[in-house]
Amino acid sequence: MPFVNIRIVKQVIEHDPEGIKAKVNEDVTASIAAAAGIPAENVWVTFDEVDETDWFSGGVRVKELRAQS
């Protein structure tokens, strides 16, 4: 049974966390089920929301990277 853990910056989805998670879950589940040839019910998906101040990329906080873009 595939288990998928998705970590996402919570501020990125804060405008619609339930809707975004539902869509990502649907797409990930369908993709893995199709690729593995298994029922969608056998794919487990979880989400971990990480604050943008607690996530770094290249030594820089994601909060700062998001502010630059």
PQR file with spaces between the fields and no chain letter, atoms N, CA, C, O and H, PARSE charges and radii, in Angstrom:
ATOM       1  N    MET     1       0.844   -1.173    0.000 -0.4000 1.5000
ATOM       2  CA   MET     1       0.000    0.000    0.000 -0.0000 2.0000
ATOM       3  C    MET     1       0.896    1.246    0.000  0.5500 1.7000
ATOM       4  O    MET     1       1.594    1.486    0.985 -0.5500 1.4000
ATOM       5  N    PRO     2       0.897    2.046   -1.080 -0.5600 1.5000
ATOM       6  CA   PRO     2       1.724    3.262   -1.119  0.2800 2.0000
ATOM       7  C    PRO     2       1.263    4.293   -0.089  0.5500 1.7000
ATOM       8  O    PRO     2       0.068    4.515    0.110 -0.5500 1.4000
ATOM       9  N    PHE     3       2.239    4.907    0.549 -0.4000 1.5000
ATOM      10  CA   PHE     3       1.994    5.977    1.520 -0.0000 2.0000
ATOM      11  C    PHE     3       2.765    7.199    1.038  0.5500 1.7000
ATOM      12  O    PHE     3       3.986    7.150    0.886 -0.5500 1.4000
ATOM      13  H    PHE     3       3.209    4.726    0.387  0.4000 1.0000
ATOM      14  N    VAL     4       2.052    8.289    0.799 -0.4000 1.5000
ATOM      15  CA   VAL     4       2.660    9.516    0.292 -0.0000 2.0000
ATOM      16  C    VAL     4       2.538   10.596    1.365  0.5500 1.7000
ATOM      17  O    VAL     4       1.441   10.876    1.849 -0.5500 1.4000
ATOM      18  H    VAL     4       1.060    8.329    0.922  0.4000 1.0000
ATOM      19  N    ASN     5       3.662   11.195    1.729 -0.4000 1.5000
ATOM      20  CA   ASN     5       3.651   12.287    2.691 -0.0000 2.0000
ATOM      21  C    ASN     5       4.080   13.549    1.959  0.5500 1.7000
ATOM      22  O    ASN     5       5.188   13.624    1.427 -0.5500 1.4000
ATOM      23  H    ASN     5       4.553   10.967    1.335  0.4000 1.0000
ATOM      24  N    ILE     6       3.202   14.528    1.937 -0.4000 1.5000
ATOM      25  CA   ILE     6       3.460   15.778    1.235 -0.0000 2.0000
ATOM      26  C    ILE     6       3.687   16.877    2.258  0.5500 1.7000
ATOM      27  O    ILE     6       2.833   17.142    3.105 -0.5500 1.4000
ATOM      28  H    ILE     6       2.303   14.466    2.370  0.4000 1.0000
ATOM      29  N    ARG     7       4.849   17.515    2.169 -0.4000 1.5000
ATOM      30  CA   ARG     7       5.132   18.664    3.027 -0.0000 2.0000
ATOM      31  C    ARG     7       4.959   19.910    2.183  0.5500 1.7000
ATOM      32  O    ARG     7       5.450   19.996    1.057 -0.5500 1.4000
ATOM      33  H    ARG     7       5.542   17.300    1.481  0.4000 1.0000
ATOM      34  N    ILE     8       4.252   20.872    2.749 -0.4000 1.5000
ATOM      35  CA   ILE     8       3.961   22.093    2.003 -0.0000 2.0000
ATOM      36  C    ILE     8       4.028   23.285    2.950  0.5500 1.7000
ATOM      37  O    ILE     8       3.688   23.179    4.128 -0.5500 1.4000
ATOM      38  H    ILE     8       3.853   20.802    3.664  0.4000 1.0000
ATOM      39  N    VAL     9       4.466   24.402    2.425 -0.4000 1.5000
ATOM      40  CA   VAL     9       4.499   25.634    3.214 -0.0000 2.0000
ATOM      41  C    VAL     9       3.042   26.074    3.427  0.5500 1.7000
ATOM      42  O    VAL     9       2.308   26.315    2.469 -0.5500 1.4000
ATOM      43  H    VAL     9       4.742   24.488    1.468  0.4000 1.0000
ATOM      44  N    LYS    10       2.646   26.171    4.693 -0.4000 1.5000
ATOM      45  CA   LYS    10       1.232   26.432    4.969 -0.0000 2.0000
ATOM      46  C    LYS    10       0.745   27.766    4.429  0.5500 1.7000
ATOM      47  O    LYS    10      -0.432   27.893    4.090 -0.5500 1.4000
ATOM      48  H    LYS    10       3.242   25.975    5.471  0.4000 1.0000
ATOM      49  N    GLN    11       1.612   28.759    4.341 -0.4000 1.5000
ATOM      50  CA   GLN    11       1.182   30.052    3.814 -0.0000 2.0000
ATOM      51  C    GLN    11       0.849   29.981    2.319  0.5500 1.7000
ATOM      52  O    GLN    11       0.075   30.794    1.814 -0.5500 1.4000
ATOM      53  H    GLN    11       2.567   28.656    4.617  0.4000 1.0000
ATOM      54  N    VAL    12       1.428   29.022    1.627 -0.4000 1.5000
ATOM      55  CA   VAL    12       1.168   28.872    0.187 -0.0000 2.0000
ATOM      56  C    VAL    12      -0.277   28.437   -0.061  0.5500 1.7000
ATOM      57  O    VAL    12      -0.864   28.779   -1.088 -0.5500 1.4000
ATOM      58  H    VAL    12       2.056   28.362    2.038  0.4000 1.0000
ATOM      59  N    ILE    13      -0.846   27.684    0.880 -0.4000 1.5000
ATOM      60  CA   ILE    13      -2.202   27.165    0.685 -0.0000 2.0000
ATOM      61  C    ILE    13      -3.231   27.815    1.606  0.5500 1.7000
ATOM      62  O    ILE    13      -4.381   27.378    1.649 -0.5500 1.4000
ATOM      63  H    ILE    13      -0.369   27.406    1.713  0.4000 1.0000
ATOM      64  N    GLU    14      -2.834   28.851    2.340 -0.4000 1.5000
ATOM      65  CA   GLU    14      -3.716   29.399    3.372 -0.0000 2.0000
ATOM      66  C    GLU    14      -5.017   29.991    2.837  0.5500 1.7000
ATOM      67  O    GLU    14      -5.978   30.133    3.593 -0.5500 1.4000
ATOM      68  H    GLU    14      -1.899   29.206    2.305  0.4000 1.0000
ATOM      69  N    HIS    15      -5.069   30.340    1.554 -0.4000 1.5000
ATOM      70  CA   HIS    15      -6.307   30.905    1.009 -0.0000 2.0000
ATOM      71  C    HIS    15      -7.382   29.842    0.782  0.5500 1.7000
ATOM      72  O    HIS    15      -8.561   30.184    0.683 -0.5500 1.4000
ATOM      73  H    HIS    15      -4.288   30.225    0.940  0.4000 1.0000
ATOM      74  N    ASP    16      -7.005   28.551    0.696 -0.4000 1.5000
ATOM      75  CA   ASP    16      -7.971   27.467    0.518 -0.0000 2.0000
ATOM      76  C    ASP    16      -7.323   26.125    0.862  0.5500 1.7000
ATOM      77  O    ASP    16      -7.189   25.267   -0.010 -0.5500 1.4000
ATOM      78  H    ASP    16      -6.048   28.273    0.776  0.4000 1.0000
ATOM      79  N    PRO    17      -6.922   25.934    2.118 -0.5600 1.5000
ATOM      80  CA   PRO    17      -6.184   24.715    2.455  0.2800 2.0000
ATOM      81  C    PRO    17      -6.954   23.424    2.174  0.5500 1.7000
ATOM      82  O    PRO    17      -6.375   22.465    1.664 -0.5500 1.4000
ATOM      83  N    GLU    18      -8.212   23.384    2.488 -0.4000 1.5000
ATOM      84  CA   GLU    18      -8.989   22.156    2.266 -0.0000 2.0000
ATOM      85  C    GLU    18      -9.158   21.864    0.781  0.5500 1.7000
ATOM      86  O    GLU    18      -9.033   20.717    0.350 -0.5500 1.4000
ATOM      87  H    GLU    18      -8.683   24.163    2.903  0.4000 1.0000
ATOM      88  N    GLY    19      -9.438   22.888    0.009 -0.4000 1.5000
ATOM      89  CA   GLY    19      -9.630   22.697   -1.431 -0.0000 2.0000
ATOM      90  C    GLY    19      -8.349   22.283   -2.132  0.5500 1.7000
ATOM      91  O    GLY    19      -8.360   21.395   -2.984 -0.5500 1.4000
ATOM      92  H    GLY    19      -9.539   23.819    0.359  0.4000 1.0000
ATOM      93  N    ILE    20      -7.252   22.922   -1.775 -0.4000 1.5000
ATOM      94  CA   ILE    20      -5.969   22.605   -2.403 -0.0000 2.0000
ATOM      95  C    ILE    20      -5.529   21.194   -2.024  0.5500 1.7000
ATOM      96  O    ILE    20      -5.087   20.429   -2.882 -0.5500 1.4000
ATOM      97  H    ILE    20      -7.243   23.643   -1.082  0.4000 1.0000
ATOM      98  N    LYS    21      -5.647   20.851   -0.755 -0.4000 1.5000
ATOM      99  CA   LYS    21      -5.273   19.500   -0.330 -0.0000 2.0000
ATOM     100  C    LYS    21      -6.140   18.448   -1.020  0.5500 1.7000
ATOM     101  O    LYS    21      -5.639   17.399   -1.424 -0.5500 1.4000
ATOM     102  H    LYS    21      -6.006   21.472   -0.059  0.4000 1.0000
ATOM     103  N    ALA    22      -7.420   18.719   -1.156 -0.4000 1.5000
ATOM     104  CA   ALA    22      -8.312   17.764   -1.816 -0.0000 2.0000
ATOM     105  C    ALA    22      -7.890   17.546   -3.268  0.5500 1.7000
ATOM     106  O    ALA    22      -7.872   16.412   -3.748 -0.5500 1.4000
ATOM     107  H    ALA    22      -7.828   19.572   -0.828  0.4000 1.0000
ATOM     108  N    LYS    23      -7.552   18.626   -3.965 -0.4000 1.5000
ATOM     109  CA   LYS    23      -7.146   18.519   -5.375 -0.0000 2.0000
ATOM     110  C    LYS    23      -5.816   17.796   -5.508  0.5500 1.7000
ATOM     111  O    LYS    23      -5.672   16.925   -6.366 -0.5500 1.4000
ATOM     112  H    LYS    23      -7.566   19.547   -3.575  0.4000 1.0000
ATOM     113  N    VAL    24      -4.835   18.144   -4.669 -0.4000 1.5000
ATOM     114  CA   VAL    24      -3.536   17.477   -4.715 -0.0000 2.0000
ATOM     115  C    VAL    24      -3.708   15.994   -4.397  0.5500 1.7000
ATOM     116  O    VAL    24      -3.148   15.139   -5.083 -0.5500 1.4000
ATOM     117  H    VAL    24      -4.952   18.852   -3.972  0.4000 1.0000
ATOM     118  N    ASN    25      -4.475   15.693   -3.367 -0.4000 1.5000
ATOM     119  CA   ASN    25      -4.736   14.304   -3.006 -0.0000 2.0000
ATOM     120  C    ASN    25      -5.343   13.534   -4.176  0.5500 1.7000
ATOM     121  O    ASN    25      -4.909   12.427   -4.496 -0.5500 1.4000
ATOM     122  H    ASN    25      -4.930   16.387   -2.810  0.4000 1.0000
ATOM     123  N    GLU    26      -6.336   14.123   -4.801 -0.4000 1.5000
ATOM     124  CA   GLU    26      -7.005   13.472   -5.935 -0.0000 2.0000
ATOM     125  C    GLU    26      -6.020   13.163   -7.058  0.5500 1.7000
ATOM     126  O    GLU    26      -6.001   12.052   -7.588 -0.5500 1.4000
ATOM     127  H    GLU    26      -6.688   15.022   -4.541  0.4000 1.0000
ATOM     128  N    ASP    27      -5.209   14.145   -7.415 -0.4000 1.5000
ATOM     129  CA   ASP    27      -4.257   13.972   -8.515 -0.0000 2.0000
ATOM     130  C    ASP    27      -3.148   12.972   -8.179  0.5500 1.7000
ATOM     131  O    ASP    27      -2.802   12.122   -9.000 -0.5500 1.4000
ATOM     132  H    ASP    27      -5.224   15.048   -6.984  0.4000 1.0000
ATOM     133  N    VAL    28      -2.601   13.076   -6.980 -0.4000 1.5000
ATOM     134  CA   VAL    28      -1.526   12.163   -6.563 -0.0000 2.0000
ATOM     135  C    VAL    28      -2.060   10.735   -6.477  0.5500 1.7000
ATOM     136  O    VAL    28      -1.424    9.800   -6.963 -0.5500 1.4000
ATOM     137  H    VAL    28      -2.882   13.766   -6.313  0.4000 1.0000
ATOM     138  N    THR    29      -3.215   10.572   -5.866 -0.4000 1.5000
ATOM     139  CA   THR    29      -3.809    9.244   -5.723 -0.0000 2.0000
ATOM     140  C    THR    29      -4.066    8.614   -7.083  0.5500 1.7000
ATOM     141  O    THR    29      -3.728    7.451   -7.305 -0.5500 1.4000
ATOM     142  H    THR    29      -3.732   11.332   -5.471  0.4000 1.0000
ATOM     143  N    ALA    30      -4.660    9.373   -7.991 -0.4000 1.5000
ATOM     144  CA   ALA    30      -4.953    8.846   -9.327 -0.0000 2.0000
ATOM     145  C    ALA    30      -3.680    8.465  -10.070  0.5500 1.7000
ATOM     146  O    ALA    30      -3.635    7.432  -10.738 -0.5500 1.4000
ATOM     147  H    ALA    30      -4.935   10.317   -7.810  0.4000 1.0000
ATOM     148  N    SER    31      -2.654    9.287   -9.957 -0.4000 1.5000
ATOM     149  CA   SER    31      -1.398    9.021  -10.654 -0.0000 2.0000
ATOM     150  C    SER    31      -0.721    7.757  -10.135  0.5500 1.7000
ATOM     151  O    SER    31      -0.292    6.915  -10.923 -0.5500 1.4000
ATOM     152  H    SER    31      -2.691   10.127   -9.414  0.4000 1.0000
ATOM     153  N    ILE    32      -0.625    7.621   -8.827 -0.4000 1.5000
ATOM     154  CA   ILE    32       0.036    6.447   -8.255 -0.0000 2.0000
ATOM     155  C    ILE    32      -0.783    5.185   -8.515  0.5500 1.7000
ATOM     156  O    ILE    32      -0.228    4.138   -8.848 -0.5500 1.4000
ATOM     157  H    ILE    32      -0.973    8.305   -8.186  0.4000 1.0000
ATOM     158  N    ALA    33      -2.088    5.285   -8.364 -0.4000 1.5000
ATOM     159  CA   ALA    33      -2.938    4.121   -8.614 -0.0000 2.0000
ATOM     160  C    ALA    33      -2.791    3.646  -10.063  0.5500 1.7000
ATOM     161  O    ALA    33      -2.689    2.446  -10.317 -0.5500 1.4000
ATOM     162  H    ALA    33      -2.539    6.136   -8.094  0.4000 1.0000
ATOM     163  N    ALA    34      -2.782    4.578  -10.999 -0.4000 1.5000
ATOM     164  CA   ALA    34      -2.642    4.214  -12.410 -0.0000 2.0000
ATOM     165  C    ALA    34      -1.266    3.625  -12.700  0.5500 1.7000
ATOM     166  O    ALA    34      -1.155    2.609  -13.386 -0.5500 1.4000
ATOM     167  H    ALA    34      -2.865    5.552  -10.792  0.4000 1.0000
ATOM     168  N    ALA    35      -0.231    4.255  -12.184 -0.4000 1.5000
ATOM     169  CA   ALA    35       1.135    3.793  -12.442 -0.0000 2.0000
ATOM     170  C    ALA    35       1.395    2.416  -11.832  0.5500 1.7000
ATOM     171  O    ALA    35       2.088    1.591  -12.427 -0.5500 1.4000
ATOM     172  H    ALA    35      -0.322    5.080  -11.627  0.4000 1.0000
ATOM     173  N    ALA    36       0.840    2.170  -10.650 -0.4000 1.5000
ATOM     174  CA   ALA    36       1.083    0.905   -9.950 -0.0000 2.0000
ATOM     175  C    ALA    36       0.046   -0.161  -10.285  0.5500 1.7000
ATOM     176  O    ALA    36       0.212   -1.329   -9.934 -0.5500 1.4000
ATOM     177  H    ALA    36       0.277    2.841  -10.167  0.4000 1.0000
ATOM     178  N    GLY    37      -1.019    0.245  -10.961 -0.4000 1.5000
ATOM     179  CA   GLY    37      -2.078   -0.704  -11.295 -0.0000 2.0000
ATOM     180  C    GLY    37      -2.813   -1.230  -10.072  0.5500 1.7000
ATOM     181  O    GLY    37      -3.135   -2.415   -9.982 -0.5500 1.4000
ATOM     182  H    GLY    37      -1.154    1.194  -11.246  0.4000 1.0000
ATOM     183  N    ILE    38      -3.072   -0.325   -9.128 -0.4000 1.5000
ATOM     184  CA   ILE    38      -3.758   -0.691   -7.889 -0.0000 2.0000
ATOM     185  C    ILE    38      -4.987    0.179   -7.702  0.5500 1.7000
ATOM     186  O    ILE    38      -5.092    1.237   -8.322 -0.5500 1.4000
ATOM     187  H    ILE    38      -2.810    0.638   -9.201  0.4000 1.0000
ATOM     188  N    PRO    39      -5.921   -0.245   -6.859 -0.5600 1.5000
ATOM     189  CA   PRO    39      -7.090    0.589   -6.581  0.2800 2.0000
ATOM     190  C    PRO    39      -6.689    1.871   -5.843  0.5500 1.7000
ATOM     191  O    PRO    39      -5.761    1.869   -5.033 -0.5500 1.4000
ATOM     192  N    ALA    40      -7.382    2.932   -6.128 -0.4000 1.5000
ATOM     193  CA   ALA    40      -7.111    4.217   -5.473 -0.0000 2.0000
ATOM     194  C    ALA    40      -7.249    4.108   -3.956  0.5500 1.7000
ATOM     195  O    ALA    40      -6.581    4.833   -3.218 -0.5500 1.4000
ATOM     196  H    ALA    40      -8.135    2.933   -6.786  0.4000 1.0000
ATOM     197  N    GLU    41      -8.100    3.218   -3.496 -0.4000 1.5000
ATOM     198  CA   GLU    41      -8.311    3.050   -2.060 -0.0000 2.0000
ATOM     199  C    GLU    41      -7.060    2.561   -1.346  0.5500 1.7000
ATOM     200  O    GLU    41      -6.958    2.665   -0.123 -0.5500 1.4000
ATOM     201  H    GLU    41      -8.642    2.629   -4.095  0.4000 1.0000
ATOM     202  N    ASN    42      -6.112    2.031   -2.103 -0.4000 1.5000
ATOM     203  CA   ASN    42      -4.876    1.517   -1.505 -0.0000 2.0000
ATOM     204  C    ASN    42      -3.774    2.567   -1.418  0.5500 1.7000
ATOM     205  O    ASN    42      -2.673    2.270   -0.953 -0.5500 1.4000
ATOM     206  H    ASN    42      -6.195    1.947   -3.096  0.4000 1.0000
ATOM     207  N    VAL    43      -4.053    3.772   -1.852 -0.4000 1.5000
ATOM     208  CA   VAL    43      -3.059    4.851   -1.805 -0.0000 2.0000
ATOM     209  C    VAL    43      -3.399    5.760   -0.631  0.5500 1.7000
ATOM     210  O    VAL    43      -4.510    6.282   -0.535 -0.5500 1.4000
ATOM     211  H    VAL    43      -4.947    4.013   -2.229  0.4000 1.0000
ATOM     212  N    TRP    44      -2.437    5.940    0.253 -0.4000 1.5000
ATOM     213  CA   TRP    44      -2.632    6.822    1.408 -0.0000 2.0000
ATOM     214  C    TRP    44      -1.847    8.106    1.192  0.5500 1.7000
ATOM     215  O    TRP    44      -0.694    8.069    0.765 -0.5500 1.4000
ATOM     216  H    TRP    44      -1.535    5.516    0.175  0.4000 1.0000
ATOM     217  N    VAL    45      -2.469    9.238    1.486 -0.4000 1.5000
ATOM     218  CA   VAL    45      -1.823   10.537    1.316 -0.0000 2.0000
ATOM     219  C    VAL    45      -1.991   11.336    2.610  0.5500 1.7000
ATOM     220  O    VAL    45      -3.094   11.438    3.147 -0.5500 1.4000
ATOM     221  H    VAL    45      -3.406    9.268    1.834  0.4000 1.0000
ATOM     222  N    THR    46      -0.895   11.897    3.099 -0.4000 1.5000
ATOM     223  CA   THR    46      -0.959   12.783    4.267 -0.0000 2.0000
ATOM     224  C    THR    46      -0.263   14.099    3.932  0.5500 1.7000
ATOM     225  O    THR    46       0.559   14.170    3.019 -0.5500 1.4000
ATOM     226  H    THR    46       0.001   11.815    2.662  0.4000 1.0000
ATOM     227  N    PHE    47      -0.603   15.122    4.677 -0.4000 1.5000
ATOM     228  CA   PHE    47      -0.010   16.441    4.489 -0.0000 2.0000
ATOM     229  C    PHE    47       0.606   16.921    5.800  0.5500 1.7000
ATOM     230  O    PHE    47       0.017   16.770    6.871 -0.5500 1.4000
ATOM     231  H    PHE    47      -1.271   15.065    5.420  0.4000 1.0000
ATOM     232  N    ASP    48       1.784   17.495    5.698 -0.4000 1.5000
ATOM     233  CA   ASP    48       2.419   18.197    6.799 -0.0000 2.0000
ATOM     234  C    ASP    48       2.569   19.644    6.380  0.5500 1.7000
ATOM     235  O    ASP    48       3.230   19.943    5.386 -0.5500 1.4000
ATOM     236  H    ASP    48       2.262   17.617    4.828  0.4000 1.0000
ATOM     237  N    GLU    49       1.962   20.537    7.129 -0.4000 1.5000
ATOM     238  CA   GLU    49       2.094   21.963    6.839 -0.0000 2.0000
ATOM     239  C    GLU    49       3.242   22.526    7.670  0.5500 1.7000
ATOM     240  O    GLU    49       3.276   22.364    8.890 -0.5500 1.4000
ATOM     241  H    GLU    49       1.425   20.294    7.936  0.4000 1.0000
ATOM     242  N    VAL    50       4.171   23.184    7.004 -0.4000 1.5000
ATOM     243  CA   VAL    50       5.343   23.757    7.652 -0.0000 2.0000
ATOM     244  C    VAL    50       5.287   25.276    7.494  0.5500 1.7000
ATOM     245  O    VAL    50       5.056   25.787    6.398 -0.5500 1.4000
ATOM     246  H    VAL    50       4.142   23.316    6.013  0.4000 1.0000
ATOM     247  N    ASP    51       5.496   25.979    8.585 -0.4000 1.5000
ATOM     248  CA   ASP    51       5.510   27.440    8.524 -0.0000 2.0000
ATOM     249  C    ASP    51       6.680   27.923    7.657  0.5500 1.7000
ATOM     250  O    ASP    51       7.759   27.331    7.676 -0.5500 1.4000
ATOM     251  H    ASP    51       5.684   25.564    9.475  0.4000 1.0000
ATOM     252  N    GLU    52       6.459   28.980    6.915 -0.4000 1.5000
ATOM     253  CA   GLU    52       7.484   29.490    6.004 -0.0000 2.0000
ATOM     254  C    GLU    52       8.747   29.960    6.733  0.5500 1.7000
ATOM     255  O    GLU    52       9.797   30.112    6.109 -0.5500 1.4000
ATOM     256  H    GLU    52       5.582   29.460    6.901  0.4000 1.0000
ATOM     257  N    THR    53       8.655   30.187    8.031 -0.4000 1.5000
ATOM     258  CA   THR    53       9.846   30.567    8.796 -0.0000 2.0000
ATOM     259  C    THR    53      10.647   29.350    9.247  0.5500 1.7000
ATOM     260  O    THR    53      11.779   29.487    9.712 -0.5500 1.4000
ATOM     261  H    THR    53       7.802   30.063    8.538  0.4000 1.0000
ATOM     262  N    ASP    54      10.066   28.164    9.112 -0.4000 1.5000
ATOM     263  CA   ASP    54      10.723   26.926    9.543 -0.0000 2.0000
ATOM     264  C    ASP    54      11.258   26.096    8.373  0.5500 1.7000
ATOM     265  O    ASP    54      11.764   24.994    8.583 -0.5500 1.4000
ATOM     266  H    ASP    54       9.147   28.052    8.734  0.4000 1.0000
ATOM     267  N    TRP    55      11.155   26.604    7.164 -0.4000 1.5000
ATOM     268  CA   TRP    55      11.590   25.878    5.974 -0.0000 2.0000
ATOM     269  C    TRP    55      12.669   26.708    5.300  0.5500 1.7000
ATOM     270  O    TRP    55      12.503   27.907    5.078 -0.5500 1.4000
ATOM     271  H    TRP    55      10.744   27.499    6.994  0.4000 1.0000
ATOM     272  N    PHE    56      13.769   26.056    4.979 -0.4000 1.5000
ATOM     273  CA   PHE    56      14.898   26.738    4.353 -0.0000 2.0000
ATOM     274  C    PHE    56      15.231   26.083    3.020  0.5500 1.7000
ATOM     275  O    PHE    56      15.034   24.881    2.841 -0.5500 1.4000
ATOM     276  H    PHE    56      13.904   25.081    5.159  0.4000 1.0000
ATOM     277  N    SER    57      15.730   26.869    2.104 -0.4000 1.5000
ATOM     278  CA   SER    57      16.230   26.363    0.825 -0.0000 2.0000
ATOM     279  C    SER    57      17.530   27.092    0.536  0.5500 1.7000
ATOM     280  O    SER    57      17.559   28.318    0.428 -0.5500 1.4000
ATOM     281  H    SER    57      15.891   27.845    2.249  0.4000 1.0000
ATOM     282  N    GLY    58      18.590   26.333    0.416 -0.4000 1.5000
ATOM     283  CA   GLY    58      19.890   26.955    0.187 -0.0000 2.0000
ATOM     284  C    GLY    58      20.328   27.857    1.331  0.5500 1.7000
ATOM     285  O    GLY    58      21.072   28.814    1.118 -0.5500 1.4000
ATOM     286  H    GLY    58      18.566   25.337    0.504  0.4000 1.0000
ATOM     287  N    GLY    59      19.871   27.557    2.542 -0.4000 1.5000
ATOM     288  CA   GLY    59      20.252   28.345    3.709 -0.0000 2.0000
ATOM     289  C    GLY    59      19.421   29.600    3.918  0.5500 1.7000
ATOM     290  O    GLY    59      19.697   30.382    4.828 -0.5500 1.4000
ATOM     291  H    GLY    59      19.267   26.779    2.715  0.4000 1.0000
ATOM     292  N    VAL    60      18.413   29.801    3.090 -0.4000 1.5000
ATOM     293  CA   VAL    60      17.560   30.995    3.176 -0.0000 2.0000
ATOM     294  C    VAL    60      16.150   30.558    3.546  0.5500 1.7000
ATOM     295  O    VAL    60      15.635   29.580    3.004 -0.5500 1.4000
ATOM     296  H    VAL    60      18.189   29.166    2.351  0.4000 1.0000
ATOM     297  N    ARG    61      15.525   31.287    4.474 -0.4000 1.5000
ATOM     298  CA   ARG    61      14.134   30.972    4.842 -0.0000 2.0000
ATOM     299  C    ARG    61      13.220   31.119    3.630  0.5500 1.7000
ATOM     300  O    ARG    61      13.368   32.035    2.821 -0.5500 1.4000
ATOM     301  H    ARG    61      15.943   32.081    4.915  0.4000 1.0000
ATOM     302  N    VAL    62      12.282   30.201    3.531 -0.4000 1.5000
ATOM     303  CA   VAL    62      11.304   30.271    2.448 -0.0000 2.0000
ATOM     304  C    VAL    62      10.522   31.574    2.522  0.5500 1.7000
ATOM     305  O    VAL    62      10.134   32.116    1.487 -0.5500 1.4000
ATOM     306  H    VAL    62      12.162   29.457    4.188  0.4000 1.0000
ATOM     307  N    LYS    63      10.285   32.083    3.717 -0.4000 1.5000
ATOM     308  CA   LYS    63       9.581   33.362    3.861 -0.0000 2.0000
ATOM     309  C    LYS    63      10.314   34.456    3.090  0.5500 1.7000
ATOM     310  O    LYS    63       9.686   35.272    2.415 -0.5500 1.4000
ATOM     311  H    LYS    63      10.600   31.643    4.558  0.4000 1.0000
ATOM     312  N    GLU    64      11.643   34.471    3.191 -0.4000 1.5000
ATOM     313  CA   GLU    64      12.432   35.479    2.472 -0.0000 2.0000
ATOM     314  C    GLU    64      12.418   35.221    0.971  0.5500 1.7000
ATOM     315  O    GLU    64      12.337   36.161    0.180 -0.5500 1.4000
ATOM     316  H    GLU    64      12.153   33.809    3.740  0.4000 1.0000
ATOM     317  N    LEU    65      12.495   33.960    0.577 -0.4000 1.5000
ATOM     318  CA   LEU    65      12.454   33.622   -0.846 -0.0000 2.0000
ATOM     319  C    LEU    65      11.112   34.015   -1.466  0.5500 1.7000
ATOM     320  O    LEU    65      11.055   34.520   -2.588 -0.5500 1.4000
ATOM     321  H    LEU    65      12.561   33.196    1.220  0.4000 1.0000
ATOM     322  N    ARG    66      10.036   33.774   -0.715 -0.4000 1.5000
ATOM     323  CA   ARG    66       8.695   34.129   -1.228 -0.0000 2.0000
ATOM     324  C    ARG    66       8.562   35.642   -1.358  0.5500 1.7000
ATOM     325  O    ARG    66       7.906   36.124   -2.281 -0.5500 1.4000
ATOM     326  H    ARG    66      10.083   33.364    0.195  0.4000 1.0000
ATOM     327  N    ALA    67       9.172   36.396   -0.449 -0.4000 1.5000
ATOM     328  CA   ALA    67       9.103   37.857   -0.489 -0.0000 2.0000
ATOM     329  C    ALA    67       9.832   38.414   -1.710  0.5500 1.7000
ATOM     330  O    ALA    67       9.479   39.475   -2.225 -0.5500 1.4000
ATOM     331  H    ALA    67       9.704   36.004    0.301  0.4000 1.0000
ATOM     332  N    GLN    68      10.855   37.683   -2.168 -0.4000 1.5000
ATOM     333  CA   GLN    68      11.638   38.133   -3.333 -0.0000 2.0000
ATOM     334  C    GLN    68      10.939   37.855   -4.648  0.5500 1.7000
ATOM     335  O    GLN    68      11.241   38.488   -5.659 -0.5500 1.4000
ATOM     336  H    GLN    68      11.142   36.821   -1.749  0.4000 1.0000
ATOM     337  N    SER    69      10.000   36.906   -4.644 -0.4000 1.5000
ATOM     338  CA   SER    69       9.365   36.539   -5.920 -0.0000 2.0000
ATOM     339  C    SER    69       8.121   37.332   -6.202  0.5500 1.7000
ATOM     340  O    SER    69       7.483   37.132   -7.235 -0.5500 1.4000
ATOM     341  H    SER    69       9.755   36.392   -3.822  0.4000 1.0000
